[in-house]
């Protein structure tokens, strides 16, 4: 199965270039592109991409993507959430550990997930700590370099 970031890019392209009215229709387009995903996975992808439905002006609704301005504004909110909540970042060969202020781990993990970083397989949040699993071959240094592209003001503690 192709990687999540590739699937998300494909979904964006399909929605931009096609009149898509339902998840079933989008699932069929994805299958033609070589992606076998469940409806639940597609729902999560659509939520992550902030895909909405708008009236087509006739009798139905079609999927639409947020504008570039909306995406930049959303990313800025995630960056603020991350910066507000994290305390320190450390890593080993396969895992990044982000310590947060008490009760902030969910918000920081959500921010990290929503930045759609290719270096991460996924995150698990507790109350004051997040574990981010790195993709095979990605180092902690590479992760930090990528994170700093999203969050230039990030300081390592």
C-alpha positions in Angstrom: 0.0 0.0 0.0 1.3 3.5 -0.8 2.2 5.9 1.9 -0.2 8.2 3.6 1.4 11.4 2.3 1.1 10.1 -1.2 -2.5 9.2 -0.7 -3.3 12.6 0.8 -1.7 14.3 -2.3 -3.7 12.1 -4.6 -7.0 12.9 -2.8 -6.3 16.6 -3.1 -5.5 16.2 -6.8 -8.7 14.1 -7.4 -10.9 16.6 -5.6 -9.4 19.5 -7.5 -9.7 17.8 -10.9 -13.0 15.9 -10.6 -16.6 16.5 -9.5 -16.9 14.1 -6.6 -20.2 13.8 -4.8 -19.6 10.9 -2.4 -17.0 8.9 -0.5 -17.8 5.8 -2.5 -17.0 7.8 -5.7 -13.7 9.0 -4.2 -12.9 5.4 -3.0 -13.3 4.2 -6.6 -11.0 7.0 -7.9 -8.4 6.0 -5.3 -8.7 2.3 -6.2 -8.0 3.3 -9.8 -4.9 5.2 -8.6 -3.7 2.1 -6.7 -4.9 2.9 -3.2 -6.9 0.4 -1.3 -8.4 2.2 1.7 -11.4 1.7 4.0 -14.2 4.2 4.3 -13.0 4.9 7.9 -9.4 5.7 6.6 -10.9 7.9 3.9 -13.0 9.8 6.4 -9.9 10.5 8.6 -8.0 11.7 5.5 -10.9 14.0 4.5 -11.0 15.4 8.0 -7.2 15.9 8.1 -7.4 17.7 4.7 -10.3 19.8 6.0 -12.3 18.7 2.9 -15.9 20.1 2.9 -19.0 19.7 0.8 -20.6 22.7 -1.1 -23.7 22.9 -3.1 -23.1 22.4 -6.8 -25.8 24.9 -7.6 -28.2 22.3 -8.8 -29.4 19.3 -6.8 -26.3 18.0 -5.1 -23.1 18.6 -3.2 -19.5 18.1 -4.2 -16.3 17.9 -2.2 -14.1 21.0 -2.0 -10.7 21.8 -0.5 -9.9 24.8 1.7 -8.1 27.7 0.1 -4.3 28.1 0.5 -5.0 31.0 2.8 -7.1 28.7 5.0 -4.4 26.0 5.1 -1.7 28.5 6.1 -4.0 29.9 8.9 -4.7 26.3 10.1 -1.0 25.4 10.1 -0.2 28.6 12.1 -2.8 27.5 14.7 -1.1 24.0 14.9 2.3 25.6 15.3 1.0 27.8 18.2 -0.5 24.7 19.9 2.8 22.9 19.6 4.9 25.8 20.9 2.5 26.4 23.8 2.5 22.8 25.0 5.9 21.2 24.4 8.7 21.2 27.0 11.4 19.1 25.4 12.2 16.8 22.5 14.5 13.8 22.5 14.9 10.7 20.3 16.5 7.4 19.8 16.9 5.3 16.6 13.1 4.8 16.1 11.1 7.1 18.4 10.8 10.8 19.2 9.7 11.6 22.7 8.1 15.0 23.2 7.5 16.0 26.8 4.7 18.5 27.3 3.1 20.5 30.1 0.5 18.5 31.9 -2.6 18.1 29.9 -1.1 19.4 26.7 0.0 16.2 25.0 -3.2 15.7 23.0 -3.0 19.2 21.6 0.7 18.9 20.7 0.2 15.4 19.2 -2.7 16.7 17.2 -0.6 19.6 15.9 2.2 17.2 15.0 -0.3 14.9 13.2 -1.9 17.8 11.3 1.5 19.1 10.0 1.5 15.9 7.8 5.2 15.2 8.3 6.5 12.4 6.0 9.1 11.4 8.7 6.5 10.1 11.2 4.4 6.9 11.1 2.2 8.1 13.9 1.9 9.5 17.4 0.6 8.3 20.8 -0.2 10.9 23.4 -0.4 10.5 27.2 -1.1 13.4 29.6 2.4 15.0 29.4 4.3 12.9 26.9 4.1 12.0 23.2 5.7 9.1 21.4 6.2 9.7 17.7 7.3 6.6 15.7 9.8 7.5 13.0 9.6 5.9 9.5 12.3 3.4 8.7 15.5 5.1 7.9 14.6 8.5 9.3 16.8 9.8 12.1 15.9 12.1 15.0 18.1 14.8 13.4 16.2 14.5 10.1 12.9 14.7 12.0 14.0 17.9 13.8 15.2 19.5 10.6 11.8 18.8 9.0 9.9 20.0 12.1 11.9 23.3 12.1 10.7 23.9 8.5 7.2 24.0 10.0 8.2 25.7 13.2 11.3 27.9 12.6 11.1 29.3 16.2 11.4 25.9 17.7 14.0 25.7 20.4 15.5 22.3 21.5 15.7 21.8 25.2 
